[in-house]
Structures are given as C-alpha cells and as structure tokens.
Amino acid sequence: MPDVPDPPDWLPSTHSVEEWHRLSPALHAVRLLTKGGTAVLGRLCAIHGRLVQLWIAGETPTASWLGQYRGLVNDFGMTPVSQEKVTPMTDDIKKSKFDKYR
C-alpha cells in the first residue's frame, strides 16, 4: 500500500517487524496511523515482539508489560470496546488545519 511508513530501524526483533507489517497497512487505511503515531505503533510492536519472545521461552510476561501492551492496543482501537472510542478518519470528515502534519 502506498505511503504506509516503513518500520522503524530500532524495532528489536523479527516478531516486532512482522507485527508492524501486519498492523500498519490496516491502521494506515483507516487513517489511524499518521506520521506522529509511528513511534507509538513502533512501541506497540516492540512490546508485542518481547511478549512473543517470553511466551516462546516458556516465561510469563509481567503485569507491567501486559498493561503497556493493552494500553497501546486500546489507543489504536484494536479491541471491541476501544473501537467505539476511536474514530477512523474518512475522506468525508471535514478537513482539519492539522491535516498537513499527517
């Protein structure tokens, strides 16, 4: 998809990069991924990668890791409850003066 940002170079694992490639096109398509949000999505993907590594190793993630992940997932509207709180932007929504920063 054109204009979907590449994953940040600092993503720590293959799992993180794979999660970026899974989520970024969908979030970009509904205009939830903007230039300002790439660092936040990167953090979400980095945490996802760490959680996967822990689970593969048979370890249990801490409540802090899971809480951070849950918060970021909710920020992007990726749970049924948070979807009601996050409004994807569409072309028929009035243009904002901040659109030039997307």
Backbone bond lengths (Angstrom), bond angles and torsions (degrees), N, CA, C in turn:
res aa  C-N    CA-C-N  psi(-1)  N-CA   C-N-CA  omega(-1)  CA-C   N-CA-C  phi
1 M - - - 1.456 - - 1.529 108.12 -
2 P 1.329 117.66 131.85 1.458 119.89 -178.43 1.528 111.46 -66.07
3 D 1.314 114.11 148.60 1.458 122.33 176.00 1.529 115.08 70.11
4 V 1.325 119.11 2.89 1.464 119.67 174.48 1.525 106.26 -73.85
5 P 1.331 116.49 123.75 1.469 118.24 -177.01 1.525 112.55 -63.80
6 D 1.307 115.34 147.55 1.461 120.79 174.39 1.526 108.84 -72.06
7 P 1.332 117.13 156.37 1.464 118.85 178.22 1.526 110.57 -65.85
8 P 1.324 116.62 148.12 1.461 119.03 177.40 1.524 111.26 -62.52
9 D 1.317 116.32 147.44 1.463 121.47 179.38 1.523 112.52 -64.05
10 W 1.313 117.32 -22.63 1.458 120.87 -174.24 1.526 114.06 -86.35
11 L 1.332 118.26 1.04 1.470 118.44 177.60 1.523 108.73 -60.20
12 P 1.350 117.19 131.85 1.461 120.43 -166.83 1.526 117.70 -83.06
13 S 1.328 118.95 -10.74 1.466 117.84 -175.40 1.522 110.97 -152.51
14 T 1.317 114.41 166.10 1.463 120.73 175.98 1.525 110.78 -61.33
15 H 1.334 116.00 -38.39 1.469 119.67 178.71 1.527 110.95 -61.38
16 S 1.320 116.66 -37.62 1.467 121.28 178.87 1.529 111.07 -65.00
17 V 1.310 116.25 -45.80 1.466 121.28 -179.61 1.530 110.02 -65.46
18 E 1.316 117.79 -40.91 1.468 120.98 177.99 1.528 110.72 -61.91
19 E 1.328 116.69 -39.68 1.464 120.10 178.73 1.523 110.39 -65.95
20 W 1.332 116.94 -38.42 1.462 120.51 176.04 1.528 110.03 -58.66
21 H 1.319 116.44 -47.92 1.472 120.38 -178.51 1.526 111.89 -67.54
22 R 1.305 117.35 -24.95 1.464 120.73 177.41 1.533 111.12 -77.70
23 L 1.329 116.89 -43.21 1.465 120.63 -173.10 1.530 114.31 -89.11
24 S 1.315 118.00 -38.15 1.469 119.92 -170.55 1.532 113.91 -59.82
25 P 1.329 120.52 -41.66 1.477 117.34 179.14 1.527 112.73 -63.07
26 A 1.323 117.10 -40.29 1.469 119.84 -179.21 1.526 111.13 -67.58
27 L 1.332 116.77 -43.56 1.463 119.96 179.65 1.524 111.52 -68.30
28 H 1.313 116.25 -36.57 1.467 120.54 178.29 1.531 110.18 -67.24
29 A 1.306 117.22 -39.35 1.464 121.31 -177.69 1.524 112.06 -61.34
30 V 1.319 117.28 -33.39 1.470 120.43 179.10 1.531 111.40 -100.88
31 R 1.333 115.30 13.05 1.454 123.91 175.11 1.528 113.41 61.16
32 L 1.324 116.13 33.26 1.460 120.68 172.39 1.523 111.32 -93.40
33 L 1.317 116.88 -14.66 1.457 120.74 177.23 1.517 108.36 -105.75
34 T 1.311 115.46 109.04 1.454 121.95 178.46 1.531 108.31 -114.66
35 K 1.306 116.96 173.38 1.463 120.27 177.92 1.520 110.85 -57.35
36 G 1.311 116.61 -37.00 1.455 120.54 179.58 1.513 113.65 -70.69
37 G 1.320 117.38 -21.09 1.452 121.00 -177.28 1.516 114.85 -97.43
38 T 1.338 117.39 -0.42 1.461 118.26 -176.51 1.527 112.15 -66.21
39 A 1.322 117.68 -35.95 1.468 119.43 178.54 1.522 111.14 -66.80
40 V 1.323 116.07 -36.59 1.469 119.67 179.23 1.525 110.27 -68.55
41 L 1.325 117.03 -43.77 1.461 119.32 176.51 1.528 110.05 -63.84
42 G 1.317 117.10 -38.30 1.465 120.36 176.28 1.518 111.41 -58.36
43 R 1.317 116.35 -43.85 1.473 120.35 178.18 1.530 110.59 -62.97
44 L 1.317 117.17 -42.69 1.460 121.09 176.71 1.529 110.33 -58.25
45 C 1.312 117.03 -45.73 1.463 121.09 -178.99 1.530 111.45 -67.89
46 A 1.328 117.22 -36.98 1.465 120.56 177.72 1.529 110.33 -63.78
47 I 1.318 116.53 -43.50 1.468 119.91 178.25 1.518 110.15 -64.97
48 H 1.328 116.83 -42.53 1.466 120.62 177.02 1.530 110.29 -55.89
49 G 1.332 115.91 -46.95 1.464 120.13 -179.84 1.516 112.04 -60.14
50 R 1.327 116.72 -41.16 1.469 120.80 179.04 1.527 110.70 -66.24
51 L 1.316 117.37 -41.68 1.466 120.40 178.46 1.523 111.07 -61.86
52 V 1.320 116.71 -43.19 1.467 120.27 178.43 1.519 110.22 -61.27
53 Q 1.337 116.91 -43.86 1.468 119.85 178.91 1.527 111.55 -60.77
54 L 1.325 116.96 -40.94 1.466 120.07 178.21 1.522 111.25 -63.75
55 W 1.320 116.39 -46.12 1.464 119.66 -179.25 1.523 111.67 -64.09
56 I 1.326 117.36 -39.88 1.468 120.61 177.71 1.530 110.26 -62.03
57 A 1.328 116.15 -36.90 1.465 121.00 -179.81 1.529 112.34 -78.72
58 G 1.321 117.01 -0.66 1.458 120.44 -179.89 1.524 113.44 78.31
59 E 1.318 116.38 15.57 1.461 121.32 179.96 1.526 110.49 -98.03
60 T 1.320 114.94 159.02 1.458 121.19 178.47 1.525 109.34 -102.28
61 P 1.324 117.04 125.64 1.468 119.18 177.47 1.524 110.93 -65.08
62 T 1.317 115.90 152.60 1.456 120.18 177.40 1.524 109.73 -74.16
63 A 1.319 114.92 161.63 1.469 120.38 177.13 1.521 110.31 -61.61
64 S 1.314 117.27 -32.53 1.463 121.23 179.27 1.529 111.01 -63.28
65 W 1.339 117.12 -47.39 1.469 120.69 178.06 1.526 110.66 -59.82
66 L 1.336 115.87 -46.29 1.465 119.60 -178.19 1.530 111.07 -66.75
67 G 1.326 116.94 -37.83 1.458 120.75 178.85 1.525 112.13 -64.99
68 Q 1.331 116.55 -42.19 1.468 120.04 177.23 1.526 110.39 -62.52
69 Y 1.324 115.41 -43.68 1.467 119.92 -179.77 1.533 110.28 -62.26
70 R 1.323 115.52 -47.86 1.468 120.21 -178.49 1.531 110.47 -60.34
71 G 1.331 117.51 -41.69 1.458 120.53 179.71 1.519 112.83 -62.57
72 L 1.330 116.51 -43.50 1.466 119.96 179.88 1.525 111.89 -69.33
73 V 1.317 116.81 -38.58 1.466 120.40 176.87 1.530 109.41 -60.53
74 N 1.324 116.05 -42.13 1.468 119.67 178.57 1.525 111.59 -66.33
75 D 1.329 117.11 -37.23 1.462 120.09 179.46 1.527 112.02 -59.51
76 F 1.311 116.79 -32.94 1.464 120.90 179.65 1.533 112.66 -92.69
77 G 1.329 117.48 4.43 1.466 120.34 176.88 1.507 114.14 70.55
78 M 1.338 116.71 38.80 1.462 120.17 -175.92 1.521 114.30 -101.09
79 T 1.313 117.41 15.73 1.463 120.80 172.78 1.527 107.24 -125.17
80 P 1.322 117.98 158.07 1.474 119.08 -178.56 1.532 113.32 -56.42
81 V 1.317 117.82 -40.81 1.462 120.13 -178.98 1.521 110.95 -70.42
82 S 1.336 117.02 -43.74 1.468 119.36 -177.09 1.523 112.23 -72.18
83 Q 1.326 118.67 -20.02 1.461 120.23 178.56 1.520 111.26 -63.25
84 E 1.319 116.51 -28.67 1.465 119.75 178.61 1.520 111.50 -73.86
85 K 1.328 117.32 -21.05 1.462 121.66 -176.85 1.526 112.66 -94.17
86 V 1.327 117.14 -21.51 1.460 121.80 -177.38 1.521 108.51 -106.40
87 T 1.316 115.50 125.01 1.457 120.34 -178.65 1.519 109.75 -107.09
88 P 1.336 117.00 111.80 1.460 118.85 175.46 1.522 110.04 -63.03
89 M 1.305 115.80 147.64 1.457 119.81 179.21 1.522 109.30 -87.15
90 T 1.292 115.61 139.02 1.454 121.20 175.24 1.525 108.01 -123.80
91 D 1.293 116.54 168.54 1.462 120.59 -177.58 1.522 112.73 -67.58
92 D 1.337 117.43 -21.30 1.455 118.12 -177.59 1.531 112.08 -87.57
93 I 1.318 118.15 1.81 1.458 120.67 174.31 1.527 107.82 -82.48
94 K 1.325 115.90 139.65 1.456 120.82 -178.65 1.533 110.64 -54.92
95 K 1.304 116.44 136.68 1.461 122.07 -179.74 1.525 109.97 -66.64
96 S 1.309 115.30 140.83 1.451 123.14 178.55 1.525 110.15 -101.18
97 K 1.307 116.84 155.63 1.453 120.26 176.64 1.530 110.96 -67.26
98 F 1.330 117.14 -14.19 1.453 121.32 -179.92 1.524 112.88 -92.26
99 D 1.326 118.66 -2.09 1.464 122.13 -178.57 1.520 113.03 -57.72
100 K 1.325 117.73 -30.02 1.453 119.76 -178.67 1.525 112.33 -66.46
101 Y 1.334 118.15 -13.66 1.460 122.08 179.57 1.523 113.07 -93.29
102 R 1.310 118.38 2.33 1.459 121.60 -179.04 1.500 110.31 -77.44
